[in-house]
Amino acid sequence: MPKKPSYLRLSRRERQIVDALYRLGKASAAQIREAIPDPPSYSAVRAKLAILEEKGYVQHESDGPRYLYRAVVEREMAENTALEHVLSTFFGGSIEKAVAALVKMGSDEMSEAEIDRLAQLIKETGKQPERDN
């Protein structure tokens, strides 16, 4: 079975292109170029798309004279891969340390309602189903 593509194996520019595809859904090379910061030339974007397609990250379909590209790796899978990397690299795999850092970092910007929703989510996640004895 072939290895699933990992979002972490992408170069910075390749990640920008895939991120643009997550935002845009299907898009032409020109649309992708417009959606990325400090874009390279049109031909450089096309070349990166060809590489991403070869690696299994994007697919294309013909739309008349142009190609429309879409991301193959589901966004949720890419998010999970990136979060797992951050957890293991910066927090020793500890979800508690990562959440504590995020809450501390965002404490000035978080509203009471956001804090309440997080507290409720943690409370719900911590509940264990009752078992029959």
C-alpha positions as CSV (number, residue, x, y, z in Angstrom):
1,M,0.0,0.0,0.0
2,P,1.5,3.4,-1.0
3,K,2.4,5.8,1.8
4,K,-0.2,8.6,2.2
5,P,1.2,12.0,1.4
6,S,2.2,14.0,4.4
7,Y,1.6,17.7,4.5
8,L,4.9,18.2,6.3
9,R,6.9,16.9,3.4
10,L,6.0,20.0,1.3
11,S,8.2,23.0,0.7
12,R,7.0,26.4,1.9
13,R,5.8,27.3,-1.6
14,E,4.1,23.9,-2.1
15,R,2.2,24.4,1.2
16,Q,1.1,27.8,0.1
17,I,-0.3,26.3,-3.1
18,V,-2.1,23.5,-1.3
19,D,-3.4,26.0,1.3
20,A,-4.8,28.1,-1.6
21,L,-6.5,25.1,-3.0
22,Y,-8.1,24.4,0.4
23,R,-9.5,27.9,0.4
24,L,-10.5,28.0,-3.2
25,G,-11.7,24.4,-3.8
26,K,-11.0,23.9,-7.5
27,A,-8.8,26.6,-9.1
28,S,-6.7,27.3,-12.2
29,A,-3.0,28.0,-11.9
30,A,-3.7,31.7,-12.5
31,Q,-6.3,31.7,-9.6
32,I,-3.8,29.9,-7.4
33,R,-1.1,32.3,-8.2
34,E,-3.3,35.3,-7.2
35,A,-4.1,33.6,-3.9
36,I,-0.6,33.1,-2.6
37,P,1.7,35.6,-1.0
38,D,4.5,37.1,-3.0
39,P,3.6,34.8,-6.0
40,P,6.3,33.4,-8.3
41,S,5.8,33.5,-12.1
42,Y,2.8,31.7,-13.7
43,S,5.1,29.1,-15.1
44,A,6.7,28.5,-11.7
45,V,3.2,27.9,-10.2
46,R,2.4,25.5,-13.1
47,A,5.7,23.6,-12.4
48,K,5.0,23.3,-8.7
49,L,1.5,22.1,-9.5
50,A,3.0,19.4,-11.8
51,I,5.3,18.4,-8.9
52,L,2.5,18.3,-6.4
53,E,0.4,16.2,-8.8
54,E,3.3,13.8,-9.3
55,K,3.7,13.5,-5.5
56,G,0.0,12.8,-5.1
57,Y,-1.1,16.0,-3.3
58,V,-3.2,17.5,-6.1
59,Q,-5.2,16.4,-9.1
60,H,-6.4,18.2,-12.2
61,E,-9.3,18.1,-14.6
62,S,-9.7,19.8,-17.9
63,D,-12.0,22.7,-18.2
64,G,-11.8,23.6,-21.9
65,P,-8.3,24.9,-22.6
66,R,-7.2,25.2,-18.9
67,Y,-6.7,22.8,-16.0
68,L,-8.5,23.1,-12.7
69,Y,-6.6,21.7,-9.7
70,R,-7.9,20.5,-6.4
71,A,-6.2,19.2,-3.2
72,V,-6.2,15.4,-2.9
73,V,-5.3,15.2,0.8
74,E,-8.3,16.2,2.9
75,R,-7.8,19.3,4.9
76,E,-8.6,17.6,8.2
77,M,-5.8,15.0,7.5
78,A,-3.3,17.8,6.8
79,E,-4.4,19.7,9.9
80,N,-4.0,16.6,12.1
81,T,-0.6,15.9,10.6
82,A,0.6,19.4,11.3
83,L,-0.8,19.4,14.8
84,E,0.8,16.0,15.6
85,H,4.1,17.5,14.4
86,V,3.7,20.6,16.6
87,L,2.7,18.5,19.6
88,S,5.7,16.2,19.3
89,T,8.2,18.9,18.3
90,F,7.3,21.6,20.8
91,F,5.3,20.0,23.5
92,G,6.7,16.6,24.0
93,G,3.5,15.1,22.8
94,S,1.5,16.7,25.6
95,I,-1.9,18.0,24.6
96,E,-2.2,19.6,28.0
97,K,0.9,21.7,27.5
98,A,-0.2,22.7,24.0
99,V,-3.7,23.8,25.1
100,A,-2.2,25.6,28.0
101,A,0.2,27.5,25.7
102,L,-2.7,28.4,23.3
103,V,-5.0,29.6,26.1
104,K,-2.2,31.6,27.7
105,M,-1.2,33.1,24.3
106,G,-4.8,34.0,23.4
107,S,-6.0,35.0,26.9
108,D,-6.1,38.7,26.1
109,E,-8.2,38.1,22.9
110,M,-10.5,35.4,24.1
111,S,-14.1,36.4,25.0
112,E,-15.9,35.0,28.0
113,A,-18.1,33.1,25.6
114,E,-15.1,31.4,24.0
115,I,-13.6,30.5,27.4
116,D,-17.0,29.0,28.4
117,R,-17.2,27.0,25.1
118,L,-13.7,25.7,25.7
119,A,-14.5,24.8,29.3
120,Q,-17.6,23.0,28.1
121,L,-15.7,21.1,25.4
122,I,-13.1,20.0,27.9
123,K,-15.8,18.9,30.4
124,E,-17.7,16.9,27.7
125,T,-14.5,15.3,26.4
126,G,-13.5,14.2,29.9
127,K,-16.8,12.4,30.5
128,Q,-16.6,8.6,30.4
129,P,-19.6,6.6,29.5
130,E,-21.1,4.6,32.3
131,R,-20.4,0.9,32.2
132,D,-22.7,-2.0,33.2
133,N,-21.2,-4.1,35.9
